[in-house]
Amino acid sequence: MDYHQLVKDCLRGDAASQKQLYEHFAAGMLGVCYRYTKSMVDAEDVLQEGFIMVFKNLHQFSFTGELGGWIRRIMVNTAINYLKKHSRYQADLLFTEGTLHPVSDDDPEVSLSTKELAELIRQLPPGYQAIFNLHAIEGYSHVEIGKILGIKEGTSRSQYARARSLLISWIHKYSAANKNESTYVRP
């Protein structure tokens, strides 16, 4: 697909090109949005808001990087803004200063599917989930996360460590449940 021409056509207001751009990226970006929200309905809302921002700012795309990466960054920012402005997330999105909890380096021998791991990540409280996704999945530094979320770098590090520790404990429980061949109950 010639993204350069597609973007030019979208900027000219060509509805078929805009539809093509949306359809090409929507499914993948819905997955990005879903990682930050607690329901598919919320993820779809974020996706729609995100694509509004994509089309509103498409003139700023400079063709120096990948179009998909540029759209992904907009979706992540839209998801974070969505979490900040919706009351059902705000209570759990508080970022508090605290001491860094030690994280186990024990790697349980567990065979988790990507879907199972993604579901465990989705069980994290929204603040932990957002920071874990931004750092571990999206590759943002703690300095960048601090700027995005309006928190200190140390708070980002602490929340990430707590999220990671919680995930490790859930994976240990999952591993133990599988060894005992009993049914695993989500955290």
MARTOR-30090 format. One record per residue (C-alpha): residue number from 1; residue in three letters; x, y, z. Coordinates in nm, 3 decimals. Each point is the difference from the previous one (the first is absolute). Layout:
residues N
+-----+------+---------+---------+---------+
: pos : code :      px :      py :      pz :
+-----+------+---------+---------+---------+
: NUM :  ALA :       X :       Y :       Z :
...
+-----+------+---------+---------+---------+
//
This chain:
residues 187
+-----+------+---------+---------+---------+
: pos : code :      px :      py :      pz :
+-----+------+---------+---------+---------+
:   1 :  MET :   0.000 :   0.000 :   0.000 :
:   2 :  ASP :   0.131 :   0.342 :  -0.092 :
:   3 :  TYR :  -0.050 :   0.189 :   0.327 :
:   4 :  HIS :   0.144 :   0.320 :  -0.144 :
:   5 :  GLN :  -0.270 :   0.016 :  -0.267 :
:   6 :  LEU :  -0.268 :  -0.118 :   0.242 :
:   7 :  VAL :   0.081 :   0.284 :   0.241 :
:   8 :  LYS :   0.000 :   0.253 :  -0.285 :
:   9 :  ASP :  -0.339 :  -0.125 :  -0.117 :
:  10 :  CYS :  -0.137 :   0.014 :   0.356 :
:  11 :  LEU :   0.123 :   0.357 :   0.035 :
:  12 :  ARG :  -0.182 :   0.090 :  -0.322 :
:  13 :  GLY :  -0.320 :  -0.120 :   0.170 :
:  14 :  ASP :  -0.042 :  -0.318 :  -0.203 :
:  15 :  ALA :  -0.253 :  -0.203 :   0.202 :
:  16 :  ALA :   0.099 :  -0.333 :  -0.158 :
:  17 :  SER :   0.363 :   0.054 :   0.103 :
:  18 :  GLN :  -0.103 :   0.100 :   0.351 :
:  19 :  LYS :  -0.208 :  -0.317 :   0.026 :
:  20 :  GLN :   0.292 :  -0.205 :  -0.133 :
:  21 :  LEU :   0.238 :   0.149 :   0.258 :
:  22 :  TYR :  -0.250 :  -0.065 :   0.280 :
:  23 :  GLU :  -0.071 :  -0.357 :  -0.108 :
:  24 :  HIS :   0.369 :  -0.078 :  -0.043 :
:  25 :  PHE :   0.097 :   0.107 :   0.351 :
:  26 :  ALA :  -0.320 :  -0.029 :   0.208 :
:  27 :  ALA :   0.026 :  -0.364 :   0.110 :
:  28 :  GLY :   0.359 :   0.031 :   0.121 :
:  29 :  MET :  -0.062 :   0.332 :   0.170 :
:  30 :  LEU :  -0.309 :  -0.139 :   0.174 :
:  31 :  GLY :   0.234 :  -0.248 :   0.169 :
:  32 :  VAL :   0.220 :   0.288 :   0.115 :
:  33 :  CYS :  -0.303 :   0.185 :   0.140 :
:  34 :  TYR :  -0.133 :  -0.313 :   0.170 :
:  35 :  ARG :   0.325 :  -0.043 :   0.195 :
:  36 :  TYR :  -0.068 :   0.326 :   0.182 :
:  37 :  THR :  -0.372 :  -0.035 :   0.068 :
:  38 :  LYS :  -0.214 :  -0.245 :   0.194 :
:  39 :  SER :  -0.261 :  -0.069 :  -0.268 :
:  40 :  MET :  -0.030 :  -0.036 :  -0.375 :
:  41 :  VAL :  -0.260 :   0.279 :  -0.004 :
:  42 :  ASP :   0.252 :   0.239 :   0.158 :
:  43 :  ALA :   0.271 :  -0.121 :  -0.240 :
:  44 :  GLU :  -0.228 :   0.071 :  -0.296 :
:  45 :  ASP :  -0.067 :   0.350 :   0.138 :
:  46 :  VAL :   0.375 :   0.059 :   0.028 :
:  47 :  LEU :   0.050 :  -0.133 :  -0.353 :
:  48 :  GLN :  -0.258 :   0.242 :  -0.140 :
:  49 :  GLU :   0.144 :   0.295 :   0.193 :
:  50 :  GLY :   0.346 :  -0.105 :  -0.112 :
:  51 :  PHE :  -0.092 :  -0.011 :  -0.367 :
:  52 :  ILE :  -0.162 :   0.341 :   0.030 :
:  53 :  MET :   0.338 :   0.122 :   0.124 :
:  54 :  VAL :   0.180 :  -0.188 :  -0.279 :
:  55 :  PHE :  -0.205 :   0.167 :  -0.272 :
:  56 :  LYS :   0.008 :   0.338 :   0.174 :
:  57 :  ASN :   0.381 :  -0.011 :   0.022 :
:  58 :  LEU :   0.088 :  -0.200 :  -0.311 :
:  59 :  HIS :   0.154 :   0.313 :  -0.152 :
:  60 :  GLN :   0.268 :  -0.025 :   0.273 :
:  61 :  PHE :   0.117 :  -0.345 :  -0.109 :
:  62 :  SER :   0.346 :   0.063 :  -0.143 :
:  63 :  PHE :   0.069 :  -0.336 :  -0.171 :
:  64 :  THR :   0.323 :  -0.034 :   0.200 :
:  65 :  GLY :  -0.129 :  -0.304 :   0.186 :
:  66 :  GLU :  -0.262 :  -0.267 :  -0.051 :
:  67 :  LEU :  -0.360 :   0.112 :  -0.031 :
:  68 :  GLY :  -0.111 :  -0.287 :   0.224 :
:  69 :  GLY :   0.239 :   0.110 :   0.274 :
:  70 :  TRP :  -0.126 :   0.357 :  -0.022 :
:  71 :  ILE :  -0.362 :  -0.117 :   0.024 :
:  72 :  ARG :   0.088 :  -0.233 :   0.289 :
:  73 :  ARG :   0.149 :   0.290 :   0.198 :
:  74 :  ILE :  -0.322 :   0.198 :  -0.050 :
:  75 :  MET :  -0.205 :  -0.298 :   0.119 :
:  76 :  VAL :   0.214 :  -0.040 :   0.315 :
:  77 :  ASN :  -0.030 :   0.371 :   0.080 :
:  78 :  THR :  -0.374 :  -0.011 :  -0.065 :
:  79 :  ALA :  -0.035 :  -0.302 :   0.230 :
:  80 :  ILE :   0.192 :   0.173 :   0.280 :
:  81 :  ASN :  -0.213 :   0.313 :  -0.040 :
:  82 :  TYR :  -0.313 :  -0.215 :   0.005 :
:  83 :  LEU :   0.108 :  -0.158 :   0.328 :
:  84 :  LYS :   0.069 :   0.341 :   0.149 :
:  85 :  LYS :  -0.336 :   0.152 :  -0.093 :
:  86 :  HIS :  -0.241 :  -0.285 :   0.077 :
:  87 :  SER :  -0.103 :  -0.029 :   0.364 :
:  88 :  ARG :  -0.021 :  -0.380 :   0.003 :
:  89 :  TYR :   0.379 :  -0.008 :  -0.052 :
:  90 :  GLN :   0.106 :   0.301 :   0.204 :
:  91 :  ALA :  -0.027 :  -0.157 :   0.345 :
:  92 :  ASP :   0.228 :  -0.284 :  -0.103 :
:  93 :  LEU :   0.234 :   0.219 :  -0.203 :
:  94 :  LEU :   0.148 :   0.178 :   0.298 :
:  95 :  PHE :   0.377 :  -0.012 :  -0.001 :
:  96 :  THR :   0.145 :   0.019 :   0.345 :
:  97 :  GLU :   0.355 :   0.033 :   0.113 :
:  98 :  GLY :   0.124 :  -0.300 :   0.185 :
:  99 :  THR :   0.291 :  -0.222 :   0.063 :
: 100 :  LEU :   0.112 :  -0.234 :  -0.267 :
: 101 :  HIS :  -0.108 :  -0.355 :   0.071 :
: 102 :  PRO :   0.253 :  -0.270 :  -0.076 :
: 103 :  VAL :  -0.079 :  -0.200 :  -0.307 :
: 104 :  SER :   0.074 :  -0.369 :  -0.018 :
: 105 :  ASP :   0.241 :  -0.109 :  -0.268 :
: 106 :  ASP :  -0.144 :  -0.348 :   0.009 :
: 107 :  ASP :  -0.136 :  -0.085 :  -0.340 :
: 108 :  PRO :  -0.263 :  -0.267 :   0.041 :
: 109 :  GLU :  -0.002 :  -0.263 :  -0.267 :
: 110 :  VAL :  -0.343 :   0.069 :  -0.134 :
: 111 :  SER :  -0.139 :  -0.042 :  -0.343 :
: 112 :  LEU :  -0.227 :   0.301 :  -0.039 :
: 113 :  SER :  -0.159 :   0.093 :  -0.327 :
: 114 :  THR :   0.018 :   0.361 :  -0.111 :
: 115 :  LYS :  -0.373 :   0.024 :   0.059 :
: 116 :  GLU :   0.033 :  -0.131 :   0.358 :
: 117 :  LEU :   0.282 :   0.242 :   0.078 :
: 118 :  ALA :  -0.193 :   0.290 :  -0.152 :
: 119 :  GLU :  -0.299 :  -0.092 :   0.217 :
: 120 :  LEU :   0.218 :  -0.002 :   0.313 :
: 121 :  ILE :   0.132 :   0.345 :  -0.092 :
: 122 :  ARG :  -0.359 :   0.120 :  -0.044 :
: 123 :  GLN :  -0.073 :  -0.110 :   0.358 :
: 124 :  LEU :   0.248 :   0.254 :   0.135 :
: 125 :  PRO :  -0.144 :   0.316 :   0.156 :
: 126 :  PRO :  -0.026 :   0.270 :  -0.272 :
: 127 :  GLY :   0.300 :   0.202 :   0.125 :
: 128 :  TYR :   0.227 :  -0.304 :   0.009 :
: 129 :  GLN :  -0.140 :  -0.121 :  -0.332 :
: 130 :  ALA :   0.065 :   0.334 :  -0.172 :
: 131 :  ILE :   0.359 :   0.024 :   0.121 :
: 132 :  PHE :   0.073 :  -0.367 :  -0.071 :
: 133 :  ASN :  -0.134 :   0.035 :  -0.354 :
: 134 :  LEU :   0.184 :   0.327 :  -0.063 :
: 135 :  HIS :   0.333 :  -0.139 :   0.121 :
: 136 :  ALA :  -0.003 :  -0.373 :  -0.080 :
: 137 :  ILE :  -0.213 :  -0.001 :  -0.313 :
: 138 :  GLU :   0.039 :   0.345 :  -0.158 :
: 139 :  GLY :   0.362 :   0.050 :   0.105 :
: 140 :  TYR :  -0.032 :   0.340 :   0.166 :
: 141 :  SER :   0.263 :   0.095 :   0.256 :
: 142 :  HIS :  -0.105 :   0.086 :   0.354 :
: 143 :  VAL :   0.091 :   0.364 :  -0.069 :
: 144 :  GLU :  -0.236 :   0.001 :  -0.301 :
: 145 :  ILE :  -0.274 :  -0.175 :   0.200 :
: 146 :  GLY :   0.037 :   0.259 :   0.274 :
: 147 :  LYS :  -0.054 :   0.279 :  -0.251 :
: 148 :  ILE :  -0.297 :  -0.174 :  -0.164 :
: 149 :  LEU :  -0.176 :  -0.072 :   0.329 :
: 150 :  GLY :   0.114 :   0.306 :   0.192 :
: 151 :  ILE :   0.184 :  -0.202 :   0.265 :
: 152 :  LYS :   0.359 :  -0.027 :   0.118 :
: 153 :  GLU :   0.239 :  -0.243 :  -0.166 :
: 154 :  GLY :   0.041 :  -0.183 :   0.332 :
: 155 :  THR :  -0.375 :  -0.047 :   0.028 :
: 156 :  SER :  -0.004 :  -0.157 :  -0.345 :
: 157 :  ARG :   0.283 :  -0.234 :   0.098 :
: 158 :  SER :  -0.171 :  -0.093 :   0.325 :
: 159 :  GLN :  -0.339 :  -0.063 :  -0.163 :
: 160 :  TYR :   0.166 :  -0.207 :  -0.273 :
: 161 :  ALA :   0.185 :  -0.209 :   0.258 :
: 162 :  ARG :  -0.323 :  -0.057 :   0.191 :
: 163 :  ALA :  -0.184 :  -0.100 :  -0.317 :
: 164 :  ARG :   0.280 :  -0.236 :  -0.097 :
: 165 :  SER :   0.009 :  -0.151 :   0.349 :
: 166 :  LEU :  -0.375 :  -0.053 :  -0.004 :
: 167 :  LEU :   0.017 :  -0.165 :  -0.342 :
: 168 :  ILE :   0.281 :  -0.228 :   0.115 :
: 169 :  SER :  -0.203 :  -0.109 :   0.302 :
: 170 :  TRP :  -0.302 :  -0.071 :  -0.222 :
: 171 :  ILE :   0.219 :  -0.198 :  -0.240 :
: 172 :  HIS :   0.136 :  -0.202 :   0.295 :
: 173 :  LYS :  -0.360 :  -0.075 :   0.104 :
: 174 :  TYR :  -0.082 :  -0.094 :  -0.357 :
: 175 :  SER :   0.304 :  -0.228 :  -0.011 :
: 176 :  ALA :  -0.092 :  -0.166 :   0.329 :
: 177 :  ALA :  -0.358 :  -0.049 :  -0.113 :
: 178 :  ASN :   0.117 :  -0.162 :  -0.323 :
: 179 :  LYS :   0.240 :  -0.231 :   0.185 :
: 180 :  ASN :  -0.287 :  -0.111 :   0.221 :
: 181 :  GLU :  -0.222 :  -0.028 :  -0.310 :
: 182 :  SER :  -0.260 :   0.205 :   0.178 :
: 183 :  THR :  -0.194 :   0.277 :  -0.163 :
: 184 :  TYR :   0.167 :   0.337 :   0.017 :
: 185 :  VAL :  -0.213 :   0.277 :   0.141 :
: 186 :  ARG :   0.084 :   0.349 :  -0.122 :
: 187 :  PRO :   0.145 :   0.238 :   0.255 :
+-----+------+---------+---------+---------+
//
